[in-house]
Amino acid sequence: MGAYMAEPTLECRHTGQQVPYQIHKGLAPLYVFQLSEQWDTEKHRIMRQLLADIPAAATDPNVLFDQLPTYGLSDFHWSWLDKAFAFRSDDYNWFFLTALGRIQATCVIYHPKESRMDGERIFYIDYVASAYWNRDRPNYGKQFGSVSRVLIAHASHFAIKTLGYRPGFCLHSLPTAEGYYRYIGMIEYEVDAEKENLRYFEASPEIAGKLAGEAHHV
């Protein structure tokens, strides 16, 4: 469960400084506990901001739910402790990105998954998320950008080099993230009724290989 590679850096958008980070692979309870504590604290702080900004959200659940994406809280209901218990078998791999003593992002992959393109083995991203302080919201700009992309790149490199799969991965996207997956060139499929009507995306070998290549340079 040791750290990947030498310490690369991310630019802190608040200070302009380069900050070292590490990527850790494996479901280490310590990281899950840290993530849960740190992210829940920030999540509750942002919720208080939302309620202060939009008082109607305190009494009208429809107003509250409509505002969650704007405040980076589309996954407000997720429990990472529950996910750690549910996804701890050998066909899951966890990745954590840490910097400044905090969990900046996490990614959980499942494998193998059959590609819709050619039936070959690829991996499925069950969850990928950046910390709440790494998401834009009203009157606040994220501290670190691209942290989820960095983890996807490392997961892709791991799947190719360690698992022996051809480049490729797939996922079901939250509506707020669909634009990003289109932007990086993933192939868009229909919404999946069995996955809460989330849209399915798959990365071609070219796109996945390019992302995996980024992991070599950090």
N, C-alpha and C positions, 0 to 999 in steps of 0.2 A: 504494500500500500504506500510505498515511498513516492516521493515527488518525481515527476517527469522532468528530465533534461535539466540543463542549467537554468538559472532564474532569468527569464526574459522580463520585459517591462511593458506596462500599459501607461498611456498618458492620462493623468488625472485632469479632467476638464475643469475642475474647480481651482487648481493651482498652476496648471501647465507643467507640472513636474512629471518625470518618468518614475513609475513606481514598480518595483519588482513584484512578480507574482509567481505562484506555483500551481501546477495541476496535479491532483492526487486521484488515483484510480482505486476503486474498491469501496465497499459499503462499510466505512468505518463509523461506528456509532458516535464517536466524538464529533465528527463533522456534521452528522445529522442533528445532534443536539445543539451544536453551535448555530447551524443554519436555522433551525426552528426558533431558537431564542432570539437571534439577531433579526431575522426577517419578521417575526411576529411583532417585535417591539416597533420596528419601522412601520409595519402595516397598520398597527393601531394608531401610530402618530399621524399617518397620512389620513386615516379615516376621521380622526378628530379635525384635521384640516378641511376635509371635504364637508363635514357637517357644519363647520364654522362658515365656510364659503357659501354653502347652499343650505340654509336652515330647513327648507322644505324636505330635504332628504332625511331629516330626523324623525319625521312623522309619516312620510309617504314612501313605502318600499319601492314603488315603481320609479320614483325620482332617484332614489339611492342606486338601484340597479342600473339605471340608465347612465349614471355618472361614473360608475366603477371603471370602465375602460379609460375615460379621460384622465383619471387619477392613477392609472397603471395598476389597477386592482382587479383585472379580469379573473385572476386566479385567487381571489380573496379567500375562497372556500377550501383551497388545497391544504392538506395536512401532511407535512413531510415525514412526521413520525409514523403516521399510518402507512404512507407509501413505503417506508423502509421495512416495515413488517410484511407488507404485501409483495414486495419485489426484491426478495433477497436470495432467490435460487440462482443456480449457476448460469442460467440463460439470460440473466440480467447483469449489466455492468454499470456502475455508478462512477461519475467523474465530478470532481469539485475544483473550482478555481478559487484560490485564496490570495488575498493581498491585504496589507495593513491590519492583519489580525482578524479579518472578517471573510466570510464566505461570500464571494462576489457573484457566483453563478454555479448552477449545477445542471447535470445532464444524466438521464437514465436511458440506457438503450437495451433493447431486447433482440436476441438473435437465436437462430437464423430466421429471416423472413424471406418469403418468396417474392422476387421482383415481378411486378405486373408487366414489365417490358419483355423479359426473356425467361422468367422462371428461375433465374440464378439466385444464389444465396446472397442476401444483403442484410443490413440491420435496420431495425425500426426504432425511432426515437420516441419513447413513451412520454418522456417529459424533458423539456429544456427550459430553464428559467433564469433570468438575471435577478439579482437582489433588487428590492424595491427602490433603493437609493440610486440604482443604475437605470432608472426609467424616468423619462420626462413626464412632467405633470404641470398644471398651472403654477406659474411663478417659481419653477424649479427645473434646472437642467441636470441630467444624469451625471454622476461622478465619473464613471468609466463607460466607454462605448465598446461595442463588439465583443463583449465577454461571452455571449452565447455562441457567436460564430467561432471564437477560439476553441470552445469546448467541442463543438461539432467537428471542427478540423481535427482535433486530437482523437475523437471517437472514430472518425473515418480512417485516420492513420492506424489506429489500434485494430480496427476490423480488417484492414488489408494486411498488415504486417504480422499480427498475432493470431487472428482468427482465420486468415487465409481466404477471405472473401474477395470477390471482385469489387471495385469501387462502386458504391451505391448505398443509398439509405432512403427511408420513407418515413412519413409521419402524418398525423391528423392535426391540422392547425386550428388554433383559436382564431376567431374572426379577426381580431386585432393584429394578428401576425401574418395573415395571408399575403398582404402586400410585400412583406419582406421576402417570403419564400418565392414569390413571383420575381422579385428583383434579382435574387441570386440565380435564377434560371431553372428552378425546379419545375417539373412537369405537373400540371394541375389536372386533377380528376374530379369526379362528381362528389357531392357530399355523401357521407356514409350514415345511413339511418341507424346502424348498429353502434356508431361512435358519436352519439349525441348530435347527429347531423353536422359534424365537423367535416371539412373538406380534406380529401386525401391528396398528398403531394409526394412525388418521388424524384430523387436526384439521379440524373443520368450518370453513366460511368465517367463522362468528361467533367461534369460539374463536381461530382464527389471526389474524383481524382485531383482536381484542382484544389479543393478544400483540404484534402489530406496533405497535399504538397505544402500548404501553408504551415502545417505543424512542424515541418522540417526546419523552418526558418525562425522558430522561436525557441 
